[in-house]
Amino acid sequence: MAPSAVPIEGYAATGTDDASLARPTKRLRLGAADSRADIDSEEPAAIPPHPLGVKPAGNALTANVNLKLHAGNFAVLPDELLAQFLECLDGPTLVRLGGTCKALYAFTRFDELWRALFTE
C-alpha cells in the first residue's frame, strides 16, 4: 500500500470532529497589521475654515448655524439673486450694507463684485 492509503489508527473510533476538520487560520504579518493601524489613526487633511465662518450651501444639512438667517429680508433670496442685486449698488452702499451682518459682509466682500465696480 502507498503511504497515503494507509489508514490512520483509531480514525474510525475517534469520529470526525468539526474542530479537527476546520481549515488552519492564516497568520497575519506584523508589519501589515501595523501599517493598517497607522492608516486608520491618521487624521485627514483638514481644510482651514473660512475667516468669516461662511460655509458652502452643501453644508446646510450639517451646519449648526446658518449665517444667512440673520440677513433680514435678504435671507429669502437665493445666493445668485442676492449677488446680482449687489452688483447694482455703488461702493459706499455696499460698505454700509456689509456692516449689518456677517453674511452680508461676506457677500459684499466678493472680489468680482468690487472688480466690476471699479473697472467700468
C-alpha positions in Angstrom: 0.0 0.0 0.0 1.1 3.5 -0.7 1.8 5.6 2.4 -1.2 7.9 1.6 -3.5 4.9 1.5 -2.5 3.6 5.0 -5.4 4.1 7.4 -4.7 6.2 10.5 -5.0 4.2 13.7 -8.1 4.9 15.6 -9.6 7.1 12.9 -13.0 5.3 12.9 -13.0 5.1 16.7 -12.5 8.8 17.3 -15.1 10.1 14.9 -14.9 13.3 13.0 -14.6 16.4 15.0 -15.7 19.7 13.4 -12.8 21.4 15.1 -10.3 18.9 13.6 -11.7 19.5 10.1 -11.5 23.3 10.3 -9.1 25.0 8.0 -6.0 26.3 9.6 -6.1 30.1 10.2 -3.8 32.3 8.2 -1.2 34.2 10.3 -1.1 37.9 9.8 2.2 39.6 9.2 3.1 42.0 11.9 4.2 44.7 9.5 0.9 44.6 7.6 -1.2 44.9 10.8 0.8 47.8 12.0 0.5 49.7 8.6 -3.3 49.3 8.6 -3.5 50.7 12.1 -1.3 53.6 11.1 -3.7 54.4 8.1 -6.7 54.3 10.4 -5.2 56.5 13.0 -4.0 59.3 10.7 -6.0 62.5 10.7 -7.5 63.5 7.4 -6.1 66.7 5.9 -8.3 69.5 7.2 -9.3 72.4 5.1 -8.9 75.6 7.1 -12.3 77.3 8.0 -13.4 80.4 6.2 -12.4 83.5 8.2 -16.0 84.8 8.3 -17.5 81.4 9.1 -19.1 81.1 5.7 -19.8 77.5 4.5 -20.8 76.2 1.1 -24.5 75.6 0.6 -23.9 71.8 0.6 -23.2 72.0 4.4 -26.7 73.3 5.1 -27.8 70.0 6.5 -25.0 69.6 8.9 -24.4 73.2 9.9 -25.5 74.3 13.4 -26.0 77.9 12.4 -26.9 79.5 9.1 -25.4 82.9 8.9 -27.8 84.0 6.2 -30.8 83.7 8.5 -29.5 86.9 10.2 -29.6 88.8 7.0 -33.2 90.0 7.4 -35.2 90.3 4.2 -32.2 89.3 2.2 -32.3 85.8 3.7 -35.2 84.7 1.5 -33.2 85.5 -1.7 -31.1 82.8 -3.3 -27.4 83.5 -3.3 -27.3 84.1 -7.1 -30.1 86.6 -6.9 -28.5 88.4 -4.0 -25.2 88.6 -5.9 -27.0 90.2 -8.9 -28.7 92.7 -6.6 -25.4 93.7 -5.0 -24.0 94.4 -8.5 -26.5 97.3 -8.8 -25.2 99.1 -5.7 -22.5 101.7 -5.5 -19.3 101.4 -3.3 -20.5 103.3 -0.2 -23.8 101.5 -0.1 -22.0 98.1 -0.4 -19.8 99.1 2.6 -22.8 100.1 4.7 -24.8 97.0 3.8 -21.7 94.8 4.6 -21.7 96.3 8.1 -25.1 94.9 9.0 -24.3 91.2 9.5 -21.6 88.6 8.8 -23.5 87.0 5.9 -23.9 90.3 4.0 -20.3 91.3 4.9 -19.1 88.1 3.2 -21.3 88.8 0.1 -20.2 92.4 -0.1 -16.5 91.5 0.1 -16.7 89.3 -3.1 -13.7 90.3 -5.3 -15.6 90.1 -8.5 -18.2 92.5 -7.3 -15.6 95.2 -6.5 -13.6 94.4 -9.6 -16.7 95.1 -11.8 -17.5 98.2 -9.8 -14.1 99.8 -10.3 -13.2 98.6 -13.8 -16.2 100.3 -15.5 
